[in-house]
Amino acid sequence: MQFVEKFNAFVANVGNALGQAHENVTATDPIYQTVIKYFDLGVNYLVLIIEIVGIAVLMHAVVSAIIGLFKKQDLVRLKLAEGIALSLEFKVGGELLRTVIVRDWQELGVLGAIILLRAALTFLIQWEIRIEKRNEELKALAEENDKHQAKADNSAEDEVK
């Protein structure tokens, strides 16, 4: 029984200490303000880094697509769409991280609208990528079928001769 009483007293003391610590920390506390300032700064830098990566991915995709057009490479459009989609994913990630430091509802609404628009764009681009991949697969199957048909025609002509 003594153990239970001591444990309950310990829990009550910890609860009181935590409650007092929480009561002592307010928005006007200089330490709290410093922590919030550095937290906001850190999050802003992380958002900046993530968005820079998104921009770099987009620039790489566009430059690769332009080079691919001049070299007449296959699947340039598909590669560009995949690069744009990946770039948008980084941008959405940055916006989601930015919601951590939002202070009012209006700013949260604007960020929510941006996230929804970017998510919709990503969805549409992914849909386009699926359609393009399916078309490329059908095109490859048709070419393979044509090769087999030509072989069969040649074999039939050889048998007739």
Secondary structure as GFF3:
##gff-version 3
##sequence-region A 1 161
A	DSSP	alpha_helix	2	24	.	.	.	ID=ss1
A	DSSP	alpha_helix	30	70	.	.	.	ID=ss2
A	DSSP	alpha_helix	76	98	.	.	.	ID=ss3
A	DSSP	three_ten_helix	99	101	.	.	.	ID=ss4
A	DSSP	alpha_helix	105	160	.	.	.	ID=ss5
###
